[in-house]
């Protein structure tokens, strides 16, 4: 089996996929954090391509960074200064070559994630 990484972002406050949310993927090696790719969610709250496709997959520690504040601003969520949720980093490990799905459930005042399928 070959590994790959996907995500899905749902705006639980508005009850819809989070379209237009910027996501960065980093590989973590000790104290070194290397940007691998930057993507944006589509109308289904997913990225148009796998975040980490099979041909680039390596086991290890990664971080997805969700730019929630800019998304909330673009959606017209009433502004705060500073915004309660702005940048949401989720650091996780991929220990074997399989499908890793790391979704984000987002609202202006909370978020959740899990290992999906």
Long-range contacts (C-beta under 8 A, 24 or more apart in sequence): 1-97, 1-98, 2-54, 2-57, 2-97, 3-52, 3-54, 3-57, 3-59, 3-94, 3-96, 3-97, 3-98, 3-99, 3-100, 4-50, 4-52, 4-53, 4-54, 4-57, 4-99, 4-100, 5-50, 5-51, 5-52, 5-57, 5-62, 5-94, 5-100, 5-101, 5-102, 6-46, 6-47, 6-50, 6-51, 6-99, 6-100, 6-101, 6-102, 7-46, 7-47, 7-51, 7-64, 7-101, 7-102, 7-103, 7-104, 8-44, 8-45, 8-46, 8-101, 8-103, 8-104, 8-116, 9-41, 9-45, 9-46, 9-66, 9-103, 9-104, 9-106, 10-45, 10-103, 10-104, 10-105, 10-106, 11-45, 11-75, 11-106, 11-107, 12-105, 12-106, 12-107, 13-77, 13-106, 13-107, 13-108, 14-75, 16-45, 17-41, 17-43, 17-44, 17-45, 17-46, 18-45, 18-71, 18-104, 18-106, 19-43, 19-44, 19-45, 20-71, 20-74, 21-45, 21-66, 21-67, 21-68, 21-70, 21-71, 21-106, 22-66, 22-67, 22-70, 22-71, 23-47, 23-51, 23-64, 23-65, 23-66, 23-67, 24-64, 24-65, 24-67, 25-51, 25-52, 25-62, 25-63, 25-64, 25-65, 26-62, 26-63, 26-64, 26-65, 27-58, 27-60, 27-61, 27-62, 28-60, 28-61, 28-62, 28-63, 28-91, 29-60, 29-61, 33-63, 36-62, 57-94, 57-97, 59-93, 59-94, 59-95, 59-96, 59-97, 60-93, 60-94, 61-91, 61-92, 61-93, 61-94, 62-91, 62-92, 62-93, 62-94, 63-89, 63-90, 63-91, 63-92, 64-89, 64-90, 64-92, 64-102, 64-104, 65-89, 65-90, 66-90, 66-104, 66-106, 68-106, 68-111, 71-106, 72-108, 77-108, 83-108, 84-108, 84-109, 85-109, 85-110, 85-111
